[in-house]
Amino acid sequence: MNDQAIQAAFLQQLPEDVRQLERAWNALHTSSAWGEADRAGMIQATHRLAGVALTVGYSRIGHAARQVETYLHRPNFGDRCTCQQLVADLFTAIETRAYDGASAQARQVGQALKNVSSLHEARSSSLIYLIDDDPLLIDTLAAQMRYFGYSIQTFTRLDALHAALQHTLPAAILMDILFPKGELAGSESIQMLQGAYHQQLPVFFSRRVTMSPPGYTRSGLAASTTL
Protein backbone atom coordinates (compact mmCIF):
# COMPACT_ATOMS: atom_id res chain seq x y z
CA MET A 1 0.00 0.00 0.00
CA ASN A 2 1.51 3.35 -1.04
CA ASP A 3 1.52 6.59 0.98
CA GLN A 4 -1.54 8.03 -0.76
CA ALA A 5 -3.58 4.90 -0.08
CA ILE A 6 -2.52 4.93 3.57
CA GLN A 7 -3.50 8.60 3.91
CA ALA A 8 -6.88 7.89 2.27
CA ALA A 9 -7.51 4.98 4.65
CA PHE A 10 -6.66 7.16 7.65
CA LEU A 11 -8.96 9.99 6.53
CA GLN A 12 -11.77 7.53 5.84
CA GLN A 13 -11.49 6.12 9.38
CA LEU A 14 -10.95 9.52 11.03
CA PRO A 15 -14.66 10.51 11.38
CA GLU A 16 -15.35 7.35 13.40
CA ASP A 17 -12.26 7.99 15.53
CA VAL A 18 -13.52 11.53 16.15
CA ARG A 19 -16.94 10.23 17.20
CA GLN A 20 -15.30 7.88 19.70
CA LEU A 21 -13.17 10.73 20.96
CA GLU A 22 -16.21 13.00 21.36
CA ARG A 23 -18.13 10.33 23.28
CA ALA A 24 -15.20 9.74 25.60
CA TRP A 25 -14.68 13.47 26.16
CA ASN A 26 -18.37 14.12 26.82
CA ALA A 27 -18.44 11.32 29.38
CA LEU A 28 -15.36 12.69 31.12
CA HIS A 29 -16.40 16.33 30.90
CA THR A 30 -19.75 15.64 32.59
CA SER A 31 -18.18 13.52 35.33
CA SER A 32 -17.91 15.16 38.72
CA ALA A 33 -14.87 13.24 39.97
CA TRP A 34 -12.59 12.86 36.94
CA GLY A 35 -11.11 9.83 38.66
CA GLU A 36 -8.96 7.16 37.06
CA ALA A 37 -11.98 5.18 35.87
CA ASP A 38 -13.55 8.34 34.42
CA ARG A 39 -10.40 9.12 32.44
CA ALA A 40 -9.91 5.60 31.07
CA GLY A 41 -12.12 6.02 27.99
CA MET A 42 -10.43 9.25 26.96
CA ILE A 43 -6.99 7.76 27.51
CA GLN A 44 -7.83 4.81 25.29
CA ALA A 45 -9.28 7.00 22.52
CA THR A 46 -6.32 9.38 22.45
CA HIS A 47 -3.77 6.57 22.75
CA ARG A 48 -5.12 4.82 19.66
CA LEU A 49 -5.48 8.03 17.64
CA ALA A 50 -1.96 9.17 18.54
CA GLY A 51 -0.40 5.87 17.57
CA VAL A 52 -2.11 5.69 14.19
CA ALA A 53 -1.71 9.39 13.30
CA LEU A 54 2.01 9.38 14.07
CA THR A 55 2.49 6.20 12.08
CA VAL A 56 0.81 7.40 8.88
CA GLY A 57 2.30 10.91 8.92
CA TYR A 58 -0.29 13.15 10.58
CA SER A 59 2.11 14.26 13.30
CA ARG A 60 0.16 17.35 14.41
CA ILE A 61 -2.86 15.21 15.23
CA GLY A 62 -0.67 12.53 16.76
CA HIS A 63 1.28 14.85 19.04
CA ALA A 64 -1.87 16.68 20.15
CA ALA A 65 -3.55 13.38 21.02
CA ARG A 66 -0.43 12.24 22.86
CA GLN A 67 -0.39 15.42 24.95
CA VAL A 68 -3.96 14.78 26.10
CA GLU A 69 -3.19 11.15 26.89
CA THR A 70 -0.02 12.01 28.82
CA TYR A 71 -1.79 14.72 30.81
CA LEU A 72 -4.63 12.38 31.78
CA HIS A 73 -2.08 9.82 32.97
CA ARG A 74 -0.72 12.21 35.59
CA PRO A 75 -1.12 10.67 39.07
CA ASN A 76 -1.94 14.05 40.63
CA PHE A 77 -4.30 15.16 37.89
CA GLY A 78 -6.53 18.06 38.86
CA ASP A 79 -6.36 20.99 36.45
CA ARG A 80 -9.43 20.64 34.25
CA CYS A 81 -8.82 23.94 32.45
CA THR A 82 -5.46 22.77 31.14
CA CYS A 83 -7.00 19.50 30.01
CA GLN A 84 -9.84 21.31 28.26
CA GLN A 85 -7.32 23.46 26.37
CA LEU A 86 -5.33 20.40 25.30
CA VAL A 87 -8.50 18.73 24.04
CA ALA A 88 -9.46 21.91 22.16
CA ASP A 89 -6.01 21.91 20.56
CA LEU A 90 -6.52 18.29 19.54
CA PHE A 91 -9.83 19.00 17.81
CA THR A 92 -8.20 21.98 16.05
CA ALA A 93 -5.42 19.71 14.80
CA ILE A 94 -8.00 17.23 13.55
CA GLU A 95 -9.81 19.96 11.62
CA THR A 96 -6.63 21.01 9.81
CA ARG A 97 -5.82 17.44 8.71
CA ALA A 98 -2.26 18.60 7.98
CA TYR A 99 -0.11 15.86 6.46
CA ASP A 100 3.55 16.17 7.43
CA GLY A 101 5.02 13.20 5.62
CA ALA A 102 6.27 9.94 6.99
CA SER A 103 7.49 10.20 10.57
CA ALA A 104 10.38 8.26 12.07
CA GLN A 105 7.89 5.86 13.61
CA ALA A 106 6.24 5.34 10.22
CA ARG A 107 9.59 4.53 8.65
CA GLN A 108 10.34 2.03 11.43
CA VAL A 109 7.00 0.27 11.00
CA GLY A 110 7.32 0.44 7.23
CA GLN A 111 10.76 -1.18 7.30
CA ALA A 112 9.51 -3.98 9.52
CA LEU A 113 6.57 -4.55 7.18
CA LYS A 114 8.88 -4.50 4.17
CA ASN A 115 10.69 -7.43 5.76
CA VAL A 116 7.37 -9.17 6.33
CA SER A 117 6.29 -8.55 2.72
CA SER A 118 8.76 -11.05 1.26
CA LEU A 119 7.42 -13.68 3.63
CA HIS A 120 3.87 -12.64 2.82
CA GLU A 121 4.49 -13.16 -0.91
CA ALA A 122 6.00 -16.57 -0.31
CA ARG A 123 3.00 -17.72 1.70
CA SER A 124 0.38 -15.97 -0.44
CA SER A 125 -1.19 -14.58 2.71
CA SER A 126 -1.63 -11.14 4.27
CA LEU A 127 -2.46 -12.56 7.70
CA ILE A 128 -0.25 -11.47 10.58
CA TYR A 129 -0.58 -12.70 14.15
CA LEU A 130 0.09 -9.96 16.69
CA ILE A 131 0.59 -10.86 20.34
CA ASP A 132 1.09 -8.65 23.39
CA ASP A 133 -0.20 -9.00 26.94
CA ASP A 134 -1.28 -5.33 27.03
CA PRO A 135 -4.74 -4.98 25.37
CA LEU A 136 -4.38 -1.22 24.84
CA LEU A 137 -1.01 -1.46 23.13
CA ILE A 138 -2.04 -4.37 20.96
CA ASP A 139 -5.16 -2.52 19.76
CA THR A 140 -3.07 0.51 18.79
CA LEU A 141 -0.40 -1.48 16.98
CA ALA A 142 -3.02 -3.58 15.16
CA ALA A 143 -4.71 -0.40 13.93
CA GLN A 144 -1.35 0.87 12.64
CA MET A 145 -0.63 -2.38 10.80
CA ARG A 146 -4.02 -2.53 9.10
CA TYR A 147 -3.27 0.76 7.34
CA PHE A 148 -0.53 -1.09 5.47
CA GLY A 149 -3.06 -3.53 4.02
CA TYR A 150 -2.50 -6.49 6.33
CA SER A 151 -5.10 -8.64 8.02
CA ILE A 152 -4.33 -8.72 11.75
CA GLN A 153 -5.41 -11.25 14.34
CA THR A 154 -4.54 -10.29 17.90
CA PHE A 155 -3.76 -12.37 20.97
CA THR A 156 -3.02 -11.42 24.57
CA ARG A 157 -2.01 -14.92 25.73
CA LEU A 158 0.61 -17.32 24.41
CA ASP A 159 -1.70 -20.33 24.74
CA ALA A 160 -4.26 -18.62 22.46
CA LEU A 161 -1.54 -18.11 19.85
CA HIS A 162 -0.59 -21.78 20.08
CA ALA A 163 -4.20 -22.82 19.50
CA ALA A 164 -4.56 -20.54 16.46
CA LEU A 165 -1.38 -21.89 14.87
CA GLN A 166 -2.87 -25.38 14.91
CA HIS A 167 -5.45 -24.18 12.38
CA THR A 168 -3.75 -21.48 10.30
CA LEU A 169 -0.14 -20.44 9.77
CA PRO A 170 0.18 -16.68 9.18
CA ALA A 171 2.58 -14.81 6.91
CA ALA A 172 4.39 -13.67 10.06
CA ILE A 173 4.11 -13.32 13.83
CA LEU A 174 4.80 -10.01 15.58
CA MET A 175 5.08 -10.25 19.32
CA ASP A 176 6.35 -8.53 22.43
CA ILE A 177 9.44 -10.30 23.70
CA LEU A 178 8.41 -9.73 27.36
CA PHE A 179 5.55 -11.58 29.05
CA PRO A 180 4.47 -12.00 32.69
CA LYS A 181 5.77 -15.57 32.70
CA GLY A 182 9.33 -14.27 32.33
CA GLU A 183 11.62 -12.10 30.26
CA LEU A 184 12.31 -14.89 27.77
CA ALA A 185 8.80 -16.35 27.67
CA GLY A 186 8.12 -15.00 24.17
CA SER A 187 11.29 -16.29 22.54
CA GLU A 188 11.14 -19.62 24.41
CA SER A 189 7.54 -20.13 23.27
CA ILE A 190 8.46 -19.49 19.63
CA GLN A 191 11.41 -21.90 19.81
CA MET A 192 9.04 -24.57 21.08
CA LEU A 193 6.62 -23.85 18.24
CA GLN A 194 9.41 -23.99 15.65
CA GLY A 195 10.14 -27.52 16.77
CA ALA A 196 6.50 -28.54 16.90
CA TYR A 197 5.77 -27.45 13.32
CA HIS A 198 9.15 -28.58 11.94
CA GLN A 199 9.45 -25.41 9.86
CA GLN A 200 10.66 -21.84 10.11
CA LEU A 201 8.01 -19.54 11.55
CA PRO A 202 8.76 -15.92 10.57
CA VAL A 203 8.73 -13.98 13.84
CA PHE A 204 9.43 -10.30 14.55
CA PHE A 205 9.86 -9.24 18.16
CA SER A 206 8.69 -5.78 19.16
CA ARG A 207 10.07 -3.82 22.05
CA ARG A 208 8.09 -1.81 24.57
CA VAL A 209 9.59 1.46 25.76
CA THR A 210 8.43 2.95 29.06
CA MET A 211 8.46 6.74 29.16
CA SER A 212 7.56 9.49 31.63
CA PRO A 213 5.01 9.88 33.16
CA PRO A 214 4.43 6.44 34.75
CA GLY A 215 1.90 4.35 32.89
CA TYR A 216 2.83 5.64 29.44
CA THR A 217 4.34 3.04 27.11
CA ARG A 218 4.77 2.69 23.43
CA SER A 219 5.56 -0.29 21.22
CA GLY A 220 8.06 -0.15 18.41
CA LEU A 221 9.33 -2.46 15.69
CA ALA A 222 12.72 -0.86 15.05
CA ALA A 223 14.67 -3.58 16.86
CA SER A 224 12.73 -6.54 15.51
CA THR A 225 14.48 -9.86 15.12
CA THR A 226 13.57 -12.95 13.14
CA LEU A 227 13.89 -16.48 14.45
PASEBA-1860 file (N, C-alpha, C; in nm, 3 decimals):
! residues 227
1> MNDQAIQA> 0.085/-0.119/0.000/0.000/0.000/0.000/0.089/0.124/0.000 ~ 0.067/0.217/-0.096/0.151/0.335/-0.104/0.103/0.443/-0.007 ~ 0.182/0.554/0.001/0.152/0.659/0.098/0.014/0.720/0.077 ~ -0.024/0.741/-0.048/-0.154/0.803/-0.076/-0.268/0.713/-0.030 ~ -0.254/0.584/-0.051/-0.358/0.490/-0.008/-0.368/0.486/0.144 ~ -0.253/0.493/0.211/-0.252/0.493/0.357/-0.318/0.619/0.410 ~ -0.287/0.734/0.349/-0.350/0.860/0.391/-0.501/0.853/0.372 ~ -0.544/0.799/0.256/-0.688/0.789/0.227/-0.757/0.699/0.329
9> AFLQQLPE> -0.692/0.589/0.366/-0.751/0.498/0.465/-0.764/0.567/0.600 ~ -0.662/0.644/0.638/-0.666/0.716/0.765/-0.780/0.818/0.766 ~ -0.792/0.896/0.658/-0.896/0.999/0.653/-1.036/0.938/0.647 ~ -1.048/0.821/0.588/-1.177/0.753/0.584/-1.218/0.706/0.724 ~ -1.121/0.661/0.803/-1.149/0.612/0.938/-1.161/0.725/1.039 ~ -1.103/0.842/1.006/-1.095/0.952/1.103/-1.230/0.995/1.159 ~ -1.337/1.010/1.079/-1.466/1.051/1.138/-1.514/0.959/1.250 ~ -1.495/0.828/1.234/-1.535/0.735/1.340/-1.446/0.752/1.462
17> DVRQLERA> -1.316/0.775/1.440/-1.226/0.799/1.553/-1.266/0.926/1.628 ~ -1.309/1.028/1.553/-1.352/1.153/1.615/-1.479/1.132/1.696 ~ -1.571/1.052/1.644/-1.694/1.023/1.720/-1.661/0.951/1.851 ~ -1.570/0.856/1.847/-1.530/0.788/1.970/-1.464/0.884/2.067 ~ -1.384/0.974/2.013/-1.317/1.073/2.096/-1.420/1.167/2.161 ~ -1.518/1.209/2.084/-1.621/1.300/2.136/-1.703/1.232/2.245 ~ -1.738/1.105/2.225/-1.813/1.033/2.328/-1.733/1.021/2.457 ~ -1.605/0.988/2.442/-1.520/0.974/2.560/-1.503/1.108/2.632
25> WNALHTSS> -1.486/1.215/2.555/-1.468/1.347/2.616/-1.596/1.395/2.683 ~ -1.710/1.372/2.621/-1.837/1.412/2.682/-1.860/1.339/2.812 ~ -1.827/1.209/2.815/-1.844/1.132/2.938/-1.752/1.183/3.048 ~ -1.630/1.217/3.012/-1.536/1.269/3.112/-1.574/1.409/3.156 ~ -1.611/1.493/3.060/-1.640/1.633/3.090/-1.759/1.648/3.184 ~ -1.856/1.557/3.174/-1.975/1.564/3.259/-1.957/1.491/3.392 ~ -1.843/1.423/3.408/-1.818/1.352/3.533/-1.779/1.451/3.641 ~ -1.822/1.425/3.762/-1.791/1.516/3.872/-1.654/1.487/3.934
33> AWGEADRA> -1.609/1.362/3.926/-1.487/1.324/3.997/-1.362/1.331/3.910 ~ -1.374/1.296/3.785/-1.259/1.286/3.694/-1.154/1.191/3.753 ~ -1.202/1.081/3.809/-1.111/0.983/3.866/-1.047/0.898/3.757 ~ -0.968/0.801/3.802/-0.896/0.716/3.706/-0.991/0.643/3.614 ~ -1.101/0.589/3.669/-1.198/0.518/3.587/-1.266/0.612/3.488 ~ -1.291/0.737/3.530/-1.355/0.834/3.442/-1.264/0.870/3.324 ~ -1.135/0.871/3.348/-1.040/0.912/3.244/-1.004/0.799/3.149 ~ -1.037/0.676/3.184/-0.991/0.560/3.107/-1.037/0.564/2.961
41> GMIQATHR> -1.162/0.600/2.936/-1.212/0.602/2.799/-1.141/0.703/2.713 ~ -1.113/0.821/2.770/-1.043/0.925/2.696/-0.898/0.886/2.671 ~ -0.837/0.822/2.767/-0.699/0.776/2.751/-0.691/0.675/2.637 ~ -0.785/0.583/2.634/-0.783/0.481/2.529/-0.804/0.544/2.392 ~ -0.898/0.637/2.381/-0.928/0.700/2.252/-0.809/0.780/2.201 ~ -0.745/0.857/2.288/-0.632/0.938/2.245/-0.508/0.853/2.219 ~ -0.491/0.746/2.296/-0.377/0.657/2.275/-0.382/0.595/2.135 ~ -0.498/0.546/2.098/-0.512/0.482/1.966/-0.493/0.585/1.855
49> LAGVALTV> -0.557/0.701/1.867/-0.548/0.803/1.764/-0.404/0.851/1.749 ~ -0.334/0.871/1.859/-0.196/0.917/1.854/-0.108/0.816/1.783 ~ -0.123/0.690/1.818/-0.040/0.587/1.757/-0.058/0.578/1.607 ~ -0.184/0.580/1.562/-0.211/0.569/1.419/-0.168/0.695/1.345 ~ -0.202/0.813/1.398/-0.171/0.939/1.330/-0.020/0.957/1.313 ~ 0.056/0.926/1.417/0.201/0.938/1.407/0.259/0.838/1.309 ~ 0.199/0.722/1.300/0.249/0.620/1.208/0.230/0.659/1.063 ~ 0.112/0.712/1.029/0.081/0.740/0.888/0.121/0.880/0.845
57> GYSRIGHA> 0.175/0.963/0.934/0.230/1.091/0.892/0.151/1.214/0.929 ~ 0.047/1.199/1.012/-0.029/1.315/1.058/0.022/1.351/1.198 ~ 0.143/1.407/1.202/0.211/1.426/1.330/0.143/1.531/1.418 ~ 0.082/1.634/1.358/0.016/1.735/1.441/-0.099/1.674/1.520 ~ -0.178/1.591/1.454/-0.286/1.521/1.523/-0.229/1.426/1.626 ~ -0.126/1.352/1.587/-0.067/1.253/1.676/-0.009/1.314/1.802 ~ 0.066/1.422/1.787/0.128/1.485/1.904/0.023/1.550/1.994 ~ -0.081/1.608/1.933/-0.187/1.668/2.015/-0.261/1.561/2.095
65> ARQVETYL> -0.289/1.447/2.032/-0.355/1.338/2.102/-0.266/1.283/2.214 ~ -0.136/1.275/2.186/-0.043/1.224/2.286/-0.034/1.317/2.407 ~ -0.043/1.448/2.383/-0.039/1.542/2.495/-0.159/1.523/2.587 ~ -0.277/1.502/2.527/-0.396/1.478/2.610/-0.379/1.350/2.689 ~ -0.337/1.244/2.622/-0.319/1.115/2.689/-0.220/1.126/2.805 ~ -0.106/1.189/2.779/-0.002/1.201/2.882/-0.052/1.282/3.001 ~ -0.127/1.389/2.973/-0.179/1.472/3.081/-0.279/1.394/3.168 ~ -0.363/1.315/3.103/-0.463/1.238/3.178/-0.400/1.125/3.259
73> HRPNFGDR> -0.278/1.087/3.222/-0.208/0.982/3.297/-0.144/1.035/3.425 ~ -0.139/1.165/3.442/-0.072/1.221/3.559/-0.136/1.171/3.688 ~ -0.054/1.121/3.782/-0.112/1.067/3.907/-0.182/1.172/3.991 ~ -0.134/1.297/3.984/-0.194/1.405/4.063/-0.278/1.497/3.975 ~ -0.349/1.437/3.882/-0.430/1.516/3.789/-0.533/1.599/3.865 ~ -0.554/1.724/3.818/-0.653/1.806/3.886/-0.690/1.933/3.812 ~ -0.611/1.974/3.716/-0.636/2.099/3.645/-0.723/2.074/3.522 ~ -0.852/2.090/3.536/-0.943/2.064/3.425/-0.926/2.166/3.313
81> CTCQQLVA> -0.895/2.289/3.347/-0.882/2.394/3.245/-0.770/2.362/3.147 ~ -0.658/2.315/3.201/-0.546/2.277/3.114/-0.586/2.162/3.024 ~ -0.655/2.065/3.080/-0.700/1.950/3.001/-0.796/1.994/2.891 ~ -0.888/2.082/2.924/-0.984/2.131/2.826/-0.913/2.202/2.711 ~ -0.807/2.277/2.742/-0.732/2.346/2.637/-0.658/2.246/2.548 ~ -0.602/2.142/2.609/-0.533/2.040/2.530/-0.629/1.966/2.438 ~ -0.749/1.939/2.487/-0.850/1.873/2.404/-0.894/1.965/2.291 ~ -0.911/2.095/2.321/-0.946/2.191/2.216/-0.838/2.196/2.109
89> DLFTAIET> -0.712/2.192/2.151/-0.601/2.191/2.056/-0.604/2.065/1.969 ~ -0.642/1.954/2.029/-0.652/1.829/1.954/-0.758/1.838/1.845 ~ -0.876/1.889/1.881/-0.983/1.900/1.781/-0.945/2.001/1.671 ~ -0.870/2.104/1.706/-0.820/2.198/1.605/-0.725/2.128/1.509 ~ -0.636/2.046/1.564/-0.542/1.971/1.480/-0.616/1.876/1.386 ~ -0.721/1.814/1.438/-0.800/1.723/1.355/-0.865/1.798/1.241 ~ -0.915/1.917/1.267/-0.981/1.996/1.162/-0.885/2.035/1.050 ~ -0.759/2.060/1.084/-0.663/2.101/0.981/-0.623/1.985/0.890
97> RAYDGASA> -0.620/1.864/0.947/-0.582/1.744/0.871/-0.450/1.764/0.796 ~ -0.355/1.831/0.862/-0.226/1.860/0.798/-0.142/1.734/0.789 ~ -0.097/1.703/0.667/-0.011/1.586/0.646/0.134/1.630/0.642 ~ 0.217/1.573/0.728/0.355/1.617/0.743/0.456/1.522/0.682 ~ 0.409/1.418/0.617/0.502/1.320/0.562/0.532/1.212/0.662 ~ 0.599/1.110/0.615/0.627/0.994/0.699/0.713/1.033/0.818 ~ 0.672/0.993/0.936/0.749/1.020/1.057/0.853/0.910/1.077 ~ 0.939/0.929/1.176/1.038/0.826/1.207/0.970/0.695/1.244
105> QARQVGQA> 0.861/0.706/1.321/0.789/0.586/1.361/0.731/0.516/1.239 ~ 0.679/0.594/1.143/0.624/0.534/1.022/0.731/0.460/0.944 ~ 0.850/0.518/0.938/0.959/0.453/0.865/1.001/0.324/0.935 ~ 0.999/0.324/1.069/1.034/0.203/1.143/0.933/0.092/1.116 ~ 0.804/0.126/1.125/0.700/0.027/1.100/0.706/-0.019/0.955 ~ 0.726/0.077/0.864/0.732/0.044/0.723/0.845/-0.051/0.691 ~ 0.962/-0.030/0.754/1.076/-0.118/0.730/1.048/-0.258/0.781 ~ 0.985/-0.266/0.898/0.951/-0.398/0.952/0.853/-0.469/0.859
113> LKNVSSLH> 0.756/-0.394/0.808/0.657/-0.455/0.718/0.718/-0.490/0.583 ~ 0.818/-0.415/0.541/0.888/-0.450/0.417/0.953/-0.587/0.431 ~ 1.010/-0.612/0.550/1.069/-0.743/0.576/0.963/-0.852/0.575 ~ 0.846/-0.819/0.630/0.737/-0.917/0.633/0.684/-0.944/0.494 ~ 0.689/-0.844/0.404/0.629/-0.855/0.272/0.685/-0.973/0.193 ~ 0.817/-0.994/0.201/0.876/-1.105/0.126/0.822/-1.238/0.175 ~ 0.800/-1.246/0.307/0.742/-1.368/0.363/0.595/-1.380/0.324 ~ 0.528/-1.268/0.321/0.387/-1.264/0.282/0.370/-1.314/0.139
121> EARSSSLI> 0.458/-1.272/0.047/0.449/-1.316/-0.091/0.473/-1.466/-0.103 ~ 0.568/-1.515/-0.024/0.600/-1.657/-0.031/0.484/-1.742/0.017 ~ 0.409/-1.693/0.113/0.300/-1.772/0.170/0.164/-1.738/0.108 ~ 0.163/-1.640/0.020/0.038/-1.597/-0.044/-0.068/-1.564/0.060 ~ -0.027/-1.492/0.164/-0.119/-1.458/0.271/-0.085/-1.320/0.323 ~ -0.187/-1.245/0.365/-0.163/-1.114/0.427/-0.195/-1.119/0.576 ~ -0.210/-1.240/0.629/-0.246/-1.256/0.770/-0.124/-1.246/0.859 ~ -0.132/-1.161/0.960/-0.025/-1.147/1.058/-0.085/-1.168/1.197
129> YLIDDDPL> -0.019/-1.251/1.276/-0.058/-1.270/1.415/0.021/-1.171/1.500 ~ -0.051/-1.097/1.581/0.009/-0.996/1.669/-0.022/-1.033/1.813 ~ 0.082/-1.043/1.896/0.059/-1.086/2.034/0.131/-0.995/2.131 ~ 0.057/-0.949/2.231/0.109/-0.865/2.339/0.015/-0.880/2.457 ~ 0.066/-0.881/2.578/-0.020/-0.900/2.694/-0.092/-0.773/2.737 ~ -0.061/-0.659/2.672/-0.128/-0.533/2.703/-0.237/-0.506/2.599 ~ -0.366/-0.515/2.634/-0.474/-0.498/2.537/-0.474/-0.361/2.470 ~ -0.437/-0.256/2.542/-0.438/-0.122/2.484/-0.329/-0.107/2.378
137> LIDTLAAQ> -0.210/-0.155/2.409/-0.101/-0.146/2.313/-0.127/-0.231/2.190 ~ -0.182/-0.349/2.209/-0.204/-0.437/2.096/-0.312/-0.381/2.002 ~ -0.412/-0.314/2.058/-0.516/-0.252/1.976/-0.457/-0.140/1.892 ~ -0.368/-0.060/1.952/-0.307/0.051/1.879/-0.217/0.001/1.768 ~ -0.132/-0.097/1.799/-0.040/-0.148/1.698/-0.115/-0.219/1.586 ~ -0.222/-0.291/1.618/-0.302/-0.358/1.516/-0.364/-0.255/1.421 ~ -0.413/-0.145/1.477/-0.471/-0.040/1.393/-0.366/0.018/1.298 ~ -0.243/0.037/1.348/-0.135/0.087/1.264/-0.107/-0.010/1.149
145> MRYFGYSI> -0.099/-0.138/1.180/-0.063/-0.238/1.080/-0.168/-0.251/0.971 ~ -0.295/-0.237/1.009/-0.402/-0.253/0.910/-0.396/-0.146/0.802 ~ -0.340/-0.029/0.835/-0.327/0.076/0.734/-0.228/0.039/0.625 ~ -0.147/-0.063/0.649/-0.053/-0.109/0.547/-0.110/-0.226/0.466 ~ -0.239/-0.254/0.485/-0.306/-0.353/0.402/-0.300/-0.495/0.453 ~ -0.260/-0.515/0.578/-0.250/-0.649/0.633/-0.374/-0.684/0.716 ~ -0.404/-0.813/0.717/-0.510/-0.864/0.802/-0.446/-0.907/0.934 ~ -0.496/-0.851/1.044/-0.433/-0.872/1.175/-0.526/-0.950/1.267
153> QTFTRLDA> -0.470/-1.053/1.328/-0.541/-1.125/1.434/-0.460/-1.109/1.562 ~ -0.526/-1.062/1.667/-0.454/-1.029/1.790/-0.475/-1.134/1.900 ~ -0.373/-1.144/1.984/-0.376/-1.237/2.097/-0.310/-1.169/2.218 ~ -0.362/-1.194/2.335/-0.302/-1.142/2.457/-0.242/-1.253/2.543 ~ -0.257/-1.379/2.498/-0.201/-1.492/2.573/-0.127/-1.585/2.477 ~ -0.018/-1.641/2.524/0.061/-1.732/2.441/-0.015/-1.859/2.408 ~ -0.097/-1.910/2.502/-0.170/-2.033/2.474/-0.274/-2.012/2.363 ~ -0.332/-1.890/2.354/-0.426/-1.862/2.246/-0.355/-1.860/2.112
161> LHAALQHT> -0.233/-1.808/2.109/-0.154/-1.811/1.985/-0.125/-1.955/1.945 ~ -0.088/-2.038/2.038/-0.059/-2.178/2.008/-0.180/-2.246/1.946 ~ -0.298/-2.220/2.001/-0.420/-2.282/1.950/-0.450/-2.236/1.807 ~ -0.429/-2.107/1.779/-0.456/-2.054/1.646/-0.362/-2.113/1.542 ~ -0.237/-2.135/1.581/-0.138/-2.189/1.487/-0.170/-2.333/1.447 ~ -0.247/-2.402/1.526/-0.287/-2.538/1.491/-0.382/-2.540/1.372 ~ -0.448/-2.426/1.348/-0.545/-2.418/1.238/-0.491/-2.342/1.117 ~ -0.420/-2.232/1.140/-0.375/-2.148/1.030/-0.237/-2.092/1.061
169> LPAAILMD> -0.146/-2.106/0.965/-0.014/-2.044/0.977/-0.017/-1.909/0.908 ~ 0.023/-1.803/0.976/0.018/-1.668/0.918/0.140/-1.640/0.831 ~ 0.140/-1.525/0.765/0.258/-1.481/0.691/0.371/-1.451/0.787 ~ 0.338/-1.400/0.906/0.439/-1.367/1.006/0.373/-1.350/1.142 ~ 0.456/-1.356/1.246/0.411/-1.332/1.383/0.489/-1.213/1.436 ~ 0.418/-1.115/1.491/0.480/-1.001/1.558/0.442/-1.009/1.705 ~ 0.539/-1.006/1.792/0.508/-1.025/1.932/0.603/-0.947/2.022 ~ 0.553/-0.913/2.140/0.635/-0.853/2.243/0.725/-0.962/2.300
177> ILFPKGEL> 0.851/-0.929/2.319/0.944/-1.030/2.370/0.925/-1.055/2.519 ~ 0.860/-0.961/2.591/0.841/-0.973/2.736/0.699/-1.015/2.768 ~ 0.686/-1.113/2.858/0.555/-1.158/2.905/0.563/-1.182/3.056 ~ 0.447/-1.182/3.123/0.447/-1.200/3.269/0.515/-1.328/3.315 ~ 0.516/-1.430/3.230/0.577/-1.557/3.270/0.729/-1.548/3.281 ~ 0.787/-1.441/3.227/0.933/-1.427/3.233/0.984/-1.348/3.116 ~ 1.106/-1.296/3.128/1.162/-1.210/3.026/1.184/-1.282/2.894 ~ 1.205/-1.414/2.899/1.231/-1.489/2.777/1.112/-1.574/2.735
185> AGSESIQM> 0.996/-1.551/2.795/0.880/-1.635/2.767/0.843/-1.631/2.620 ~ 0.849/-1.512/2.558/0.812/-1.500/2.417/0.903/-1.579/2.328 ~ 1.034/-1.560/2.341/1.129/-1.629/2.254/1.129/-1.780/2.281 ~ 1.118/-1.820/2.408/1.114/-1.962/2.441/0.990/-2.029/2.381 ~ 0.877/-1.958/2.383/0.754/-2.013/2.327/0.768/-2.034/2.177 ~ 0.829/-1.937/2.108/0.846/-1.949/1.963/0.941/-2.063/1.930 ~ 1.048/-2.079/2.006/1.141/-2.190/1.981/1.071/-2.323/1.994 ~ 0.982/-2.335/2.091/0.904/-2.457/2.108/0.813/-2.480/1.987
193> LQGAYHQQ> 0.751/-2.372/1.938/0.662/-2.385/1.824/0.739/-2.422/1.697 ~ 0.860/-2.365/1.682/0.941/-2.399/1.565/0.963/-2.549/1.559 ~ 0.992/-2.608/1.673/1.014/-2.752/1.677/0.887/-2.831/1.654 ~ 0.776/-2.781/1.705/0.650/-2.854/1.690/0.603/-2.859/1.545 ~ 0.626/-2.750/1.470/0.577/-2.745/1.332/0.685/-2.786/1.231 ~ 0.806/-2.811/1.279/0.915/-2.858/1.194/0.936/-2.767/1.073 ~ 0.920/-2.636/1.092/0.945/-2.541/0.986/0.974/-2.405/1.047 ~ 1.031/-2.317/0.964/1.066/-2.184/1.011/0.941/-2.097/1.019
201> LPVFFSRR> 0.910/-2.049/1.138/0.801/-1.954/1.155/0.861/-1.813/1.155 ~ 0.822/-1.728/1.061/0.876/-1.592/1.057/0.823/-1.509/1.174 ~ 0.912/-1.468/1.263/0.873/-1.398/1.384/0.952/-1.268/1.396 ~ 0.881/-1.159/1.429/0.943/-1.030/1.455/0.907/-0.989/1.596 ~ 1.009/-0.965/1.678/0.986/-0.924/1.816/0.980/-0.772/1.824 ~ 0.879/-0.722/1.892/0.869/-0.578/1.916/0.924/-0.549/2.054 ~ 0.959/-0.424/2.074/1.007/-0.382/2.205/0.910/-0.279/2.260 ~ 0.896/-0.278/2.390/0.809/-0.181/2.457/0.896/-0.084/2.534
209> VTMSPPGY> 0.877/0.044/2.512/0.959/0.146/2.576/0.873/0.220/2.677 ~ 0.916/0.223/2.802/0.843/0.295/2.906/0.897/0.437/2.915 ~ 0.806/0.534/2.916/0.846/0.674/2.916/0.775/0.746/3.029 ~ 0.818/0.867/3.059/0.756/0.949/3.163/0.634/1.017/3.105 ~ 0.520/1.029/3.177/0.501/0.988/3.316/0.474/0.839/3.329 ~ 0.470/0.786/3.454/0.443/0.644/3.475/0.312/0.605/3.409 ~ 0.311/0.485/3.353/0.190/0.435/3.289/0.187/0.457/3.140 ~ 0.281/0.538/3.088/0.283/0.564/2.944/0.385/0.473/2.878
217> TRSGLAAS> 0.343/0.392/2.785/0.434/0.304/2.711/0.403/0.311/2.564 ~ 0.502/0.277/2.486/0.477/0.269/2.343/0.546/0.143/2.290 ~ 0.497/0.091/2.181/0.556/-0.029/2.122/0.619/0.009/1.990 ~ 0.737/-0.046/1.966/0.806/-0.015/1.841/0.858/-0.140/1.775 ~ 0.887/-0.132/1.644/0.933/-0.246/1.569/1.076/-0.227/1.520 ~ 1.142/-0.120/1.561/1.272/-0.086/1.505/1.376/-0.194/1.533 ~ 1.365/-0.260/1.648/1.467/-0.358/1.686/1.417/-0.501/1.667 ~ 1.330/-0.522/1.571/1.273/-0.654/1.551/1.379/-0.755/1.506
225> TTL> 1.356/-0.879/1.546/1.448/-0.986/1.512/1.370/-1.106/1.463 ~ 1.424/-1.178/1.367/1.357/-1.295/1.314/1.421/-1.422/1.368 ~ 1.336/-1.517/1.405/1.389/-1.648/1.445/1.387/-1.741/1.323
END
